[in-house]
Amino acid sequence: MAQRAQVVELYKKLLHLGKDYPQGYDFFRSKVKKAFLKNKEEKDPEKIKVLIGHGNFVIKEIEALYMLRKYRTLKKRYSNENQ
């Protein structure tokens, strides 16, 4: 896949994950946009590859945080019923 397509896909995934962000979608979108605009002039394919890898890492971290929040909510909900 071309790097441009990978970057666009990464941006879309991040925006989709931002819908559940605790501080709000607008806050998340502005941060993502700022990060992408900061690196928009990058031409080196290896540097772009590293940046895409970092973006994928961020996606995994955000997903892990969402799962942890979900787990804690469920644990709190069911542990209160057992007491």
PDB file of N, CA, C and O in Angstrom:
ATOM      1  N   MET A   1       0.846  -1.177   0.000  1.00  0.00           N
ATOM      2  CA  MET A   1       0.000   0.000   0.000  1.00  0.00           C
ATOM      3  C   MET A   1       0.893   1.241   0.000  1.00  0.00           C
ATOM      4  O   MET A   1       1.925   1.279   0.670  1.00  0.00           O
ATOM      5  N   ALA A   2       0.489   2.225  -0.741  1.00  0.00           N
ATOM      6  CA  ALA A   2       1.261   3.460  -0.808  1.00  0.00           C
ATOM      7  C   ALA A   2       1.247   4.148   0.561  1.00  0.00           C
ATOM      8  O   ALA A   2       0.292   4.036   1.330  1.00  0.00           O
ATOM      9  N   GLN A   3       2.326   4.854   0.830  1.00  0.00           N
ATOM     10  CA  GLN A   3       2.446   5.499   2.141  1.00  0.00           C
ATOM     11  C   GLN A   3       1.362   6.543   2.354  1.00  0.00           C
ATOM     12  O   GLN A   3       0.870   6.708   3.471  1.00  0.00           O
ATOM     13  N   ARG A   4       0.997   7.229   1.321  1.00  0.00           N
ATOM     14  CA  ARG A   4      -0.064   8.236   1.469  1.00  0.00           C
ATOM     15  C   ARG A   4      -1.359   7.574   1.915  1.00  0.00           C
ATOM     16  O   ARG A   4      -2.049   8.087   2.796  1.00  0.00           O
ATOM     17  N   ALA A   5      -1.687   6.447   1.317  1.00  0.00           N
ATOM     18  CA  ALA A   5      -2.902   5.725   1.697  1.00  0.00           C
ATOM     19  C   ALA A   5      -2.808   5.225   3.138  1.00  0.00           C
ATOM     20  O   ALA A   5      -3.805   5.224   3.860  1.00  0.00           O
ATOM     21  N   GLN A   6      -1.626   4.805   3.555  1.00  0.00           N
ATOM     22  CA  GLN A   6      -1.433   4.353   4.927  1.00  0.00           C
ATOM     23  C   GLN A   6      -1.643   5.501   5.910  1.00  0.00           C
ATOM     24  O   GLN A   6      -2.253   5.324   6.964  1.00  0.00           O
ATOM     25  N   VAL A   7      -1.139   6.664   5.560  1.00  0.00           N
ATOM     26  CA  VAL A   7      -1.283   7.839   6.429  1.00  0.00           C
ATOM     27  C   VAL A   7      -2.754   8.236   6.536  1.00  0.00           C
ATOM     28  O   VAL A   7      -3.236   8.546   7.625  1.00  0.00           O
ATOM     29  N   VAL A   8      -3.459   8.229   5.424  1.00  0.00           N
ATOM     30  CA  VAL A   8      -4.879   8.579   5.433  1.00  0.00           C
ATOM     31  C   VAL A   8      -5.661   7.569   6.272  1.00  0.00           C
ATOM     32  O   VAL A   8      -6.530   7.950   7.056  1.00  0.00           O
ATOM     33  N   GLU A   9      -5.355   6.291   6.109  1.00  0.00           N
ATOM     34  CA  GLU A   9      -6.022   5.243   6.889  1.00  0.00           C
ATOM     35  C   GLU A   9      -5.739   5.413   8.383  1.00  0.00           C
ATOM     36  O   GLU A   9      -6.638   5.257   9.209  1.00  0.00           O
ATOM     37  N   LEU A  10      -4.506   5.728   8.724  1.00  0.00           N
ATOM     38  CA  LEU A  10      -4.128   5.963  10.110  1.00  0.00           C
ATOM     39  C   LEU A  10      -4.909   7.144  10.684  1.00  0.00           C
ATOM     40  O   LEU A  10      -5.402   7.074  11.810  1.00  0.00           O
ATOM     41  N   TYR A  11      -5.019   8.209   9.930  1.00  0.00           N
ATOM     42  CA  TYR A  11      -5.757   9.396  10.364  1.00  0.00           C
ATOM     43  C   TYR A  11      -7.231   9.063  10.614  1.00  0.00           C
ATOM     44  O   TYR A  11      -7.814   9.489  11.611  1.00  0.00           O
ATOM     45  N   LYS A  12      -7.820   8.302   9.703  1.00  0.00           N
ATOM     46  CA  LYS A  12      -9.221   7.911   9.858  1.00  0.00           C
ATOM     47  C   LYS A  12      -9.429   7.036  11.088  1.00  0.00           C
ATOM     48  O   LYS A  12     -10.412   7.204  11.811  1.00  0.00           O
ATOM     49  N   LYS A  13      -8.512   6.105  11.330  1.00  0.00           N
ATOM     50  CA  LYS A  13      -8.620   5.236  12.501  1.00  0.00           C
ATOM     51  C   LYS A  13      -8.535   6.059  13.787  1.00  0.00           C
ATOM     52  O   LYS A  13      -9.301   5.843  14.726  1.00  0.00           O
ATOM     53  N   LEU A  14      -7.607   6.991  13.818  1.00  0.00           N
ATOM     54  CA  LEU A  14      -7.460   7.827  15.005  1.00  0.00           C
ATOM     55  C   LEU A  14      -8.708   8.670  15.245  1.00  0.00           C
ATOM     56  O   LEU A  14      -9.159   8.802  16.383  1.00  0.00           O
ATOM     57  N   LEU A  15      -9.263   9.237  14.187  1.00  0.00           N
ATOM     58  CA  LEU A  15     -10.476  10.037  14.355  1.00  0.00           C
ATOM     59  C   LEU A  15     -11.639   9.172  14.835  1.00  0.00           C
ATOM     60  O   LEU A  15     -12.457   9.618  15.640  1.00  0.00           O
ATOM     61  N   HIS A  16     -11.711   7.951  14.348  1.00  0.00           N
ATOM     62  CA  HIS A  16     -12.768   7.041  14.798  1.00  0.00           C
ATOM     63  C   HIS A  16     -12.604   6.720  16.278  1.00  0.00           C
ATOM     64  O   HIS A  16     -13.590   6.679  17.015  1.00  0.00           O
ATOM     65  N   LEU A  17     -11.381   6.493  16.718  1.00  0.00           N
ATOM     66  CA  LEU A  17     -11.139   6.215  18.134  1.00  0.00           C
ATOM     67  C   LEU A  17     -11.431   7.430  19.007  1.00  0.00           C
ATOM     68  O   LEU A  17     -11.768   7.286  20.182  1.00  0.00           O
ATOM     69  N   GLY A  18     -11.306   8.602  18.448  1.00  0.00           N
ATOM     70  CA  GLY A  18     -11.523   9.825  19.209  1.00  0.00           C
ATOM     71  C   GLY A  18     -12.965  10.062  19.613  1.00  0.00           C
ATOM     72  O   GLY A  18     -13.238  10.919  20.453  1.00  0.00           O
ATOM     73  N   LYS A  19     -13.883   9.325  19.036  1.00  0.00           N
ATOM     74  CA  LYS A  19     -15.297   9.511  19.370  1.00  0.00           C
ATOM     75  C   LYS A  19     -15.586   9.191  20.831  1.00  0.00           C
ATOM     76  O   LYS A  19     -16.514   9.749  21.416  1.00  0.00           O
ATOM     77  N   ASP A  20     -14.799   8.297  21.423  1.00  0.00           N
ATOM     78  CA  ASP A  20     -15.006   7.907  22.816  1.00  0.00           C
ATOM     79  C   ASP A  20     -13.999   8.547  23.759  1.00  0.00           C
ATOM     80  O   ASP A  20     -13.926   8.168  24.927  1.00  0.00           O
ATOM     81  N   TYR A  21     -13.232   9.497  23.283  1.00  0.00           N
ATOM     82  CA  TYR A  21     -12.192  10.101  24.103  1.00  0.00           C
ATOM     83  C   TYR A  21     -12.814  10.875  25.268  1.00  0.00           C
ATOM     84  O   TYR A  21     -13.774  11.619  25.067  1.00  0.00           O
ATOM     85  N   PRO A  22     -12.281  10.712  26.477  1.00  0.00           N
ATOM     86  CA  PRO A  22     -12.888  11.343  27.656  1.00  0.00           C
ATOM     87  C   PRO A  22     -12.985  12.872  27.591  1.00  0.00           C
ATOM     88  O   PRO A  22     -13.944  13.446  28.107  1.00  0.00           O
ATOM     89  N   GLN A  23     -12.022  13.529  26.973  1.00  0.00           N
ATOM     90  CA  GLN A  23     -12.048  14.997  26.925  1.00  0.00           C
ATOM     91  C   GLN A  23     -12.832  15.526  25.730  1.00  0.00           C
ATOM     92  O   GLN A  23     -12.894  16.737  25.519  1.00  0.00           O
ATOM     93  N   GLY A  24     -13.418  14.650  24.963  1.00  0.00           N
ATOM     94  CA  GLY A  24     -14.273  15.066  23.858  1.00  0.00           C
ATOM     95  C   GLY A  24     -13.618  14.888  22.497  1.00  0.00           C
ATOM     96  O   GLY A  24     -12.395  14.905  22.356  1.00  0.00           O
ATOM     97  N   TYR A  25     -14.463  14.720  21.523  1.00  0.00           N
ATOM     98  CA  TYR A  25     -14.007  14.482  20.151  1.00  0.00           C
ATOM     99  C   TYR A  25     -13.268  15.689  19.582  1.00  0.00           C
ATOM    100  O   TYR A  25     -12.243  15.530  18.920  1.00  0.00           O
ATOM    101  N   ASP A  26     -13.773  16.879  19.833  1.00  0.00           N
ATOM    102  CA  ASP A  26     -13.135  18.086  19.274  1.00  0.00           C
ATOM    103  C   ASP A  26     -11.718  18.266  19.796  1.00  0.00           C
ATOM    104  O   ASP A  26     -10.815  18.623  19.040  1.00  0.00           O
ATOM    105  N   PHE A  27     -11.522  18.021  21.088  1.00  0.00           N
ATOM    106  CA  PHE A  27     -10.183  18.106  21.671  1.00  0.00           C
ATOM    107  C   PHE A  27      -9.255  17.094  21.016  1.00  0.00           C
ATOM    108  O   PHE A  27      -8.134  17.430  20.634  1.00  0.00           O
ATOM    109  N   PHE A  28      -9.723  15.850  20.886  1.00  0.00           N
ATOM    110  CA  PHE A  28      -8.920  14.786  20.299  1.00  0.00           C
ATOM    111  C   PHE A  28      -8.594  15.084  18.838  1.00  0.00           C
ATOM    112  O   PHE A  28      -7.456  14.915  18.399  1.00  0.00           O
ATOM    113  N   ARG A  29      -9.606  15.530  18.088  1.00  0.00           N
ATOM    114  CA  ARG A  29      -9.399  15.827  16.673  1.00  0.00           C
ATOM    115  C   ARG A  29      -8.375  16.935  16.476  1.00  0.00           C
ATOM    116  O   ARG A  29      -7.549  16.865  15.566  1.00  0.00           O
ATOM    117  N   SER A  30      -8.426  17.955  17.324  1.00  0.00           N
ATOM    118  CA  SER A  30      -7.467  19.054  17.180  1.00  0.00           C
ATOM    119  C   SER A  30      -6.042  18.572  17.453  1.00  0.00           C
ATOM    120  O   SER A  30      -5.107  18.998  16.775  1.00  0.00           O
ATOM    121  N   LYS A  31      -5.866  17.684  18.441  1.00  0.00           N
ATOM    122  CA  LYS A  31      -4.539  17.156  18.752  1.00  0.00           C
ATOM    123  C   LYS A  31      -4.011  16.286  17.618  1.00  0.00           C
ATOM    124  O   LYS A  31      -2.836  16.368  17.261  1.00  0.00           O
ATOM    125  N   VAL A  32      -4.882  15.451  17.053  1.00  0.00           N
ATOM    126  CA  VAL A  32      -4.474  14.578  15.948  1.00  0.00           C
ATOM    127  C   VAL A  32      -4.112  15.415  14.729  1.00  0.00           C
ATOM    128  O   VAL A  32      -3.097  15.171  14.076  1.00  0.00           O
ATOM    129  N   LYS A  33      -4.944  16.396  14.430  1.00  0.00           N
ATOM    130  CA  LYS A  33      -4.690  17.258  13.269  1.00  0.00           C
ATOM    131  C   LYS A  33      -3.364  17.994  13.427  1.00  0.00           C
ATOM    132  O   LYS A  33      -2.587  18.100  12.478  1.00  0.00           O
ATOM    133  N   LYS A  34      -3.114  18.498  14.620  1.00  0.00           N
ATOM    134  CA  LYS A  34      -1.860  19.217  14.896  1.00  0.00           C
ATOM    135  C   LYS A  34      -0.655  18.303  14.688  1.00  0.00           C
ATOM    136  O   LYS A  34       0.350  18.716  14.110  1.00  0.00           O
ATOM    137  N   ALA A  35      -0.759  17.061  15.160  1.00  0.00           N
ATOM    138  CA  ALA A  35       0.353  16.116  15.011  1.00  0.00           C
ATOM    139  C   ALA A  35       0.598  15.777  13.546  1.00  0.00           C
ATOM    140  O   ALA A  35       1.749  15.670  13.122  1.00  0.00           O
ATOM    141  N   PHE A  36      -0.465  15.609  12.773  1.00  0.00           N
ATOM    142  CA  PHE A  36      -0.294  15.276  11.357  1.00  0.00           C
ATOM    143  C   PHE A  36       0.229  16.472  10.570  1.00  0.00           C
ATOM    144  O   PHE A  36       1.064  16.309   9.681  1.00  0.00           O
ATOM    145  N   LEU A  37      -0.248  17.659  10.884  1.00  0.00           N
ATOM    146  CA  LEU A  37       0.224  18.853  10.173  1.00  0.00           C
ATOM    147  C   LEU A  37       1.689  19.141  10.482  1.00  0.00           C
ATOM    148  O   LEU A  37       2.415  19.667   9.639  1.00  0.00           O
ATOM    149  N   LYS A  38       2.119  18.795  11.691  1.00  0.00           N
ATOM    150  CA  LYS A  38       3.514  19.019  12.081  1.00  0.00           C
ATOM    151  C   LYS A  38       4.468  18.234  11.170  1.00  0.00           C
ATOM    152  O   LYS A  38       5.582  18.681  10.896  1.00  0.00           O
ATOM    153  N   ASN A  39       4.029  17.082  10.714  1.00  0.00           N
ATOM    154  CA  ASN A  39       4.886  16.213   9.899  1.00  0.00           C
ATOM    155  C   ASN A  39       4.471  16.160   8.431  1.00  0.00           C
ATOM    156  O   ASN A  39       4.894  15.258   7.707  1.00  0.00           O
ATOM    157  N   LYS A  40       3.655  17.105   7.983  1.00  0.00           N
ATOM    158  CA  LYS A  40       3.134  17.022   6.621  1.00  0.00           C
ATOM    159  C   LYS A  40       4.197  17.261   5.547  1.00  0.00           C
ATOM    160  O   LYS A  40       4.030  16.813   4.413  1.00  0.00           O
ATOM    161  N   GLU A  41       5.269  17.947   5.876  1.00  0.00           N
ATOM    162  CA  GLU A  41       6.314  18.241   4.891  1.00  0.00           C
ATOM    163  C   GLU A  41       7.372  17.134   4.807  1.00  0.00           C
ATOM    164  O   GLU A  41       8.329  17.248   4.041  1.00  0.00           O
ATOM    165  N   GLU A  42       7.204  16.084   5.578  1.00  0.00           N
ATOM    166  CA  GLU A  42       8.197  14.995   5.595  1.00  0.00           C
ATOM    167  C   GLU A  42       8.193  14.261   4.247  1.00  0.00           C
ATOM    168  O   GLU A  42       7.135  13.873   3.753  1.00  0.00           O
ATOM    169  N   LYS A  43       9.375  14.074   3.656  1.00  0.00           N
ATOM    170  CA  LYS A  43       9.508  13.423   2.345  1.00  0.00           C
ATOM    171  C   LYS A  43      10.271  12.105   2.414  1.00  0.00           C
ATOM    172  O   LYS A  43      10.146  11.269   1.520  1.00  0.00           O
ATOM    173  N   ASP A  44      11.059  11.915   3.467  1.00  0.00           N
ATOM    174  CA  ASP A  44      11.880  10.712   3.590  1.00  0.00           C
ATOM    175  C   ASP A  44      10.991   9.494   3.868  1.00  0.00           C
ATOM    176  O   ASP A  44      10.308   9.449   4.891  1.00  0.00           O
ATOM    177  N   PRO A  45      10.998   8.500   2.956  1.00  0.00           N
ATOM    178  CA  PRO A  45      10.138   7.320   3.137  1.00  0.00           C
ATOM    179  C   PRO A  45      10.411   6.558   4.433  1.00  0.00           C
ATOM    180  O   PRO A  45       9.484   6.029   5.046  1.00  0.00           O
ATOM    181  N   GLU A  46      11.667   6.500   4.852  1.00  0.00           N
ATOM    182  CA  GLU A  46      11.984   5.783   6.090  1.00  0.00           C
ATOM    183  C   GLU A  46      11.427   6.521   7.305  1.00  0.00           C
ATOM    184  O   GLU A  46      10.906   5.894   8.227  1.00  0.00           O
ATOM    185  N   LYS A  47      11.533   7.830   7.311  1.00  0.00           N
ATOM    186  CA  LYS A  47      10.997   8.629   8.406  1.00  0.00           C
ATOM    187  C   LYS A  47       9.472   8.508   8.456  1.00  0.00           C
ATOM    188  O   LYS A  47       8.886   8.418   9.535  1.00  0.00           O
ATOM    189  N   ILE A  48       8.834   8.507   7.281  1.00  0.00           N
ATOM    190  CA  ILE A  48       7.383   8.351   7.215  1.00  0.00           C
ATOM    191  C   ILE A  48       6.979   6.982   7.750  1.00  0.00           C
ATOM    192  O   ILE A  48       5.973   6.852   8.446  1.00  0.00           O
ATOM    193  N   LYS A  49       7.760   5.976   7.423  1.00  0.00           N
ATOM    194  CA  LYS A  49       7.486   4.622   7.907  1.00  0.00           C
ATOM    195  C   LYS A  49       7.558   4.571   9.434  1.00  0.00           C
ATOM    196  O   LYS A  49       6.728   3.927  10.077  1.00  0.00           O
ATOM    197  N   VAL A  50       8.545   5.246  10.007  1.00  0.00           N
ATOM    198  CA  VAL A  50       8.679   5.305  11.468  1.00  0.00           C
ATOM    199  C   VAL A  50       7.490   6.041  12.075  1.00  0.00           C
ATOM    200  O   VAL A  50       6.955   5.615  13.099  1.00  0.00           O
ATOM    201  N   LEU A  51       7.074   7.140  11.454  1.00  0.00           N
ATOM    202  CA  LEU A  51       5.935   7.903  11.965  1.00  0.00           C
ATOM    203  C   LEU A  51       4.637   7.092  11.888  1.00  0.00           C
ATOM    204  O   LEU A  51       3.809   7.171  12.795  1.00  0.00           O
ATOM    205  N   ILE A  52       4.454   6.324  10.830  1.00  0.00           N
ATOM    206  CA  ILE A  52       3.278   5.459  10.715  1.00  0.00           C
ATOM    207  C   ILE A  52       3.309   4.395  11.809  1.00  0.00           C
ATOM    208  O   ILE A  52       2.283   4.088  12.415  1.00  0.00           O
ATOM    209  N   GLY A  53       4.494   3.836  12.056  1.00  0.00           N
ATOM    210  CA  GLY A  53       4.631   2.857  13.138  1.00  0.00           C
ATOM    211  C   GLY A  53       4.281   3.456  14.485  1.00  0.00           C
ATOM    212  O   GLY A  53       3.629   2.811  15.306  1.00  0.00           O
ATOM    213  N   HIS A  54       4.709   4.688  14.716  1.00  0.00           N
ATOM    214  CA  HIS A  54       4.377   5.374  15.966  1.00  0.00           C
ATOM    215  C   HIS A  54       2.867   5.606  16.066  1.00  0.00           C
ATOM    216  O   HIS A  54       2.280   5.454  17.137  1.00  0.00           O
ATOM    217  N   GLY A  55       2.255   5.968  14.961  1.00  0.00           N
ATOM    218  CA  GLY A  55       0.804   6.166  14.945  1.00  0.00           C
ATOM    219  C   GLY A  55       0.047   4.886  15.260  1.00  0.00           C
ATOM    220  O   GLY A  55      -0.944   4.911  15.989  1.00  0.00           O
ATOM    221  N   ASN A  56       0.514   3.762  14.709  1.00  0.00           N
ATOM    222  CA  ASN A  56      -0.121   2.480  15.006  1.00  0.00           C
ATOM    223  C   ASN A  56       0.054   2.105  16.472  1.00  0.00           C
ATOM    224  O   ASN A  56      -0.844   1.516  17.073  1.00  0.00           O
ATOM    225  N   PHE A  57       1.195   2.441  17.047  1.00  0.00           N
ATOM    226  CA  PHE A  57       1.419   2.213  18.472  1.00  0.00           C
ATOM    227  C   PHE A  57       0.438   3.027  19.305  1.00  0.00           C
ATOM    228  O   PHE A  57      -0.118   2.528  20.283  1.00  0.00           O
ATOM    229  N   VAL A  58       0.230   4.270  18.919  1.00  0.00           N
ATOM    230  CA  VAL A  58      -0.711   5.137  19.631  1.00  0.00           C
ATOM    231  C   VAL A  58      -2.128   4.550  19.555  1.00  0.00           C
ATOM    232  O   VAL A  58      -2.865   4.581  20.541  1.00  0.00           O
ATOM    233  N   ILE A  59      -2.499   4.026  18.411  1.00  0.00           N
ATOM    234  CA  ILE A  59      -3.814   3.403  18.260  1.00  0.00           C
ATOM    235  C   ILE A  59      -3.964   2.240  19.231  1.00  0.00           C
ATOM    236  O   ILE A  59      -4.993   2.111  19.895  1.00  0.00           O
ATOM    237  N   LYS A  60      -2.946   1.398  19.316  1.00  0.00           N
ATOM    238  CA  LYS A  60      -3.000   0.252  20.224  1.00  0.00           C
ATOM    239  C   LYS A  60      -3.093   0.709  21.678  1.00  0.00           C
ATOM    240  O   LYS A  60      -3.814   0.100  22.468  1.00  0.00           O
ATOM    241  N   GLU A  61      -2.386   1.754  22.035  1.00  0.00           N
ATOM    242  CA  GLU A  61      -2.432   2.278  23.403  1.00  0.00           C
ATOM    243  C   GLU A  61      -3.817   2.843  23.734  1.00  0.00           C
ATOM    244  O   GLU A  61      -4.337   2.618  24.827  1.00  0.00           O
ATOM    245  N   ILE A  62      -4.401   3.564  22.805  1.00  0.00           N
ATOM    246  CA  ILE A  62      -5.736   4.122  23.034  1.00  0.00           C
ATOM    247  C   ILE A  62      -6.751   2.996  23.183  1.00  0.00           C
ATOM    248  O   ILE A  62      -7.608   3.047  24.066  1.00  0.00           O
ATOM    249  N   GLU A  63      -6.661   1.977  22.325  1.00  0.00           N
ATOM    250  CA  GLU A  63      -7.568   0.839  22.435  1.00  0.00           C
ATOM    251  C   GLU A  63      -7.400   0.141  23.782  1.00  0.00           C
ATOM    252  O   GLU A  63      -8.387  -0.265  24.397  1.00  0.00           O
ATOM    253  N   ALA A  64      -6.169  -0.001  24.239  1.00  0.00           N
ATOM    254  CA  ALA A  64      -5.916  -0.644  25.531  1.00  0.00           C
ATOM    255  C   ALA A  64      -6.523   0.184  26.666  1.00  0.00           C
ATOM    256  O   ALA A  64      -7.095  -0.378  27.600  1.00  0.00           O
ATOM    257  N   LEU A  65      -6.405   1.498  26.595  1.00  0.00           N
ATOM    258  CA  LEU A  65      -6.997   2.356  27.622  1.00  0.00           C
ATOM    259  C   LEU A  65      -8.525   2.255  27.628  1.00  0.00           C
ATOM    260  O   LEU A  65      -9.144   2.249  28.692  1.00  0.00           O
ATOM    261  N   TYR A  66      -9.127   2.176  26.449  1.00  0.00           N
ATOM    262  CA  TYR A  66     -10.576   2.026  26.370  1.00  0.00           C
ATOM    263  C   TYR A  66     -11.010   0.689  26.960  1.00  0.00           C
ATOM    264  O   TYR A  66     -12.013   0.623  27.670  1.00  0.00           O
ATOM    265  N   MET A  67     -10.261  -0.380  26.673  1.00  0.00           N
ATOM    266  CA  MET A  67     -10.587  -1.692  27.222  1.00  0.00           C
ATOM    267  C   MET A  67     -10.424  -1.702  28.743  1.00  0.00           C
ATOM    268  O   MET A  67     -11.226  -2.312  29.451  1.00  0.00           O
ATOM    269  N   LEU A  68      -9.406  -1.041  29.236  1.00  0.00           N
ATOM    270  CA  LEU A  68      -9.199  -0.959  30.676  1.00  0.00           C
ATOM    271  C   LEU A  68     -10.344  -0.206  31.349  1.00  0.00           C
ATOM    272  O   LEU A  68     -10.822  -0.612  32.408  1.00  0.00           O
ATOM    273  N   ARG A  69     -10.774   0.876  30.743  1.00  0.00           N
ATOM    274  CA  ARG A  69     -11.898   1.637  31.285  1.00  0.00           C
ATOM    275  C   ARG A  69     -13.162   0.782  31.304  1.00  0.00           C
ATOM    276  O   ARG A  69     -13.920   0.803  32.274  1.00  0.00           O
ATOM    277  N   LYS A  70     -13.380   0.037  30.236  1.00  0.00           N
ATOM    278  CA  LYS A  70     -14.540  -0.849  30.162  1.00  0.00           C
ATOM    279  C   LYS A  70     -14.455  -1.935  31.233  1.00  0.00           C
ATOM    280  O   LYS A  70     -15.445  -2.233  31.901  1.00  0.00           O
ATOM    281  N   TYR A  71     -13.274  -2.523  31.392  1.00  0.00           N
ATOM    282  CA  TYR A  71     -13.068  -3.561  32.397  1.00  0.00           C
ATOM    283  C   TYR A  71     -13.330  -3.021  33.804  1.00  0.00           C
ATOM    284  O   TYR A  71     -14.014  -3.659  34.604  1.00  0.00           O
ATOM    285  N   ARG A  72     -12.787  -1.850  34.094  1.00  0.00           N
ATOM    286  CA  ARG A  72     -12.976  -1.264  35.424  1.00  0.00           C
ATOM    287  C   ARG A  72     -14.443  -0.958  35.690  1.00  0.00           C
ATOM    288  O   ARG A  72     -14.923  -1.157  36.806  1.00  0.00           O
ATOM    289  N   THR A  73     -15.145  -0.488  34.703  1.00  0.00           N
ATOM    290  CA  THR A  73     -16.568  -0.201  34.859  1.00  0.00           C
ATOM    291  C   THR A  73     -17.338  -1.474  35.149  1.00  0.00           C
ATOM    292  O   THR A  73     -18.174  -1.507  36.052  1.00  0.00           O
ATOM    293  N   LEU A  74     -17.059  -2.522  34.387  1.00  0.00           N
ATOM    294  CA  LEU A  74     -17.751  -3.790  34.612  1.00  0.00           C
ATOM    295  C   LEU A  74     -17.401  -4.383  35.968  1.00  0.00           C
ATOM    296  O   LEU A  74     -18.272  -4.907  36.663  1.00  0.00           O
ATOM    297  N   LYS A  75     -16.154  -4.303  36.339  1.00  0.00           N
ATOM    298  CA  LYS A  75     -15.728  -4.838  37.631  1.00  0.00           C
ATOM    299  C   LYS A  75     -16.422  -4.100  38.771  1.00  0.00           C
ATOM    300  O   LYS A  75     -16.905  -4.715  39.721  1.00  0.00           O
ATOM    301  N   LYS A  76     -16.466  -2.779  38.664  1.00  0.00           N
ATOM    302  CA  LYS A  76     -17.119  -1.981  39.698  1.00  0.00           C
ATOM    303  C   LYS A  76     -18.613  -2.316  39.764  1.00  0.00           C
ATOM    304  O   LYS A  76     -19.187  -2.427  40.847  1.00  0.00           O
ATOM    305  N   ARG A  77     -19.214  -2.471  38.621  1.00  0.00           N
ATOM    306  CA  ARG A  77     -20.654  -2.747  38.568  1.00  0.00           C
ATOM    307  C   ARG A  77     -20.981  -4.097  39.213  1.00  0.00           C
ATOM    308  O   ARG A  77     -21.932  -4.201  39.987  1.00  0.00           O
ATOM    309  N   TYR A  78     -20.204  -5.120  38.898  1.00  0.00           N
ATOM    310  CA  TYR A  78     -20.524  -6.450  39.400  1.00  0.00           C
ATOM    311  C   TYR A  78     -19.973  -6.709  40.798  1.00  0.00           C
ATOM    312  O   TYR A  78     -20.532  -7.525  41.529  1.00  0.00           O
ATOM    313  N   SER A  79     -18.907  -6.047  41.183  1.00  0.00           N
ATOM    314  CA  SER A  79     -18.388  -6.256  42.537  1.00  0.00           C
ATOM    315  C   SER A  79     -19.289  -5.589  43.570  1.00  0.00           C
ATOM    316  O   SER A  79     -19.361  -6.055  44.708  1.00  0.00           O
ATOM    317  N   ASN A  80     -19.972  -4.516  43.202  1.00  0.00           N
ATOM    318  CA  ASN A  80     -20.898  -3.850  44.103  1.00  0.00           C
ATOM    319  C   ASN A  80     -22.148  -4.698  44.352  1.00  0.00           C
ATOM    320  O   ASN A  80     -22.738  -4.641  45.431  1.00  0.00           O
ATOM    321  N   GLU A  81     -22.545  -5.482  43.352  1.00  0.00           N
ATOM    322  CA  GLU A  81     -23.727  -6.321  43.497  1.00  0.00           C
ATOM    323  C   GLU A  81     -23.445  -7.503  44.427  1.00  0.00           C
ATOM    324  O   GLU A  81     -24.348  -7.961  45.126  1.00  0.00           O
ATOM    325  N   ASN A  82     -22.221  -7.999  44.446  1.00  0.00           N
ATOM    326  CA  ASN A  82     -21.869  -9.161  45.253  1.00  0.00           C
ATOM    327  C   ASN A  82     -21.685  -8.816  46.717  1.00  0.00           C
ATOM    328  O   ASN A  82     -21.714  -9.719  47.553  1.00  0.00           O
ATOM    329  N   GLN A  83     -21.502  -7.591  47.060  1.00  0.00           N
ATOM    330  CA  GLN A  83     -21.230  -7.221  48.448  1.00  0.00           C
ATOM    331  C   GLN A  83     -22.468  -7.019  49.254  1.00  0.00           C
ATOM    332  O   GLN A  83     -22.386  -6.704  50.442  1.00  0.00           O
TER     333      GLN A  83
END
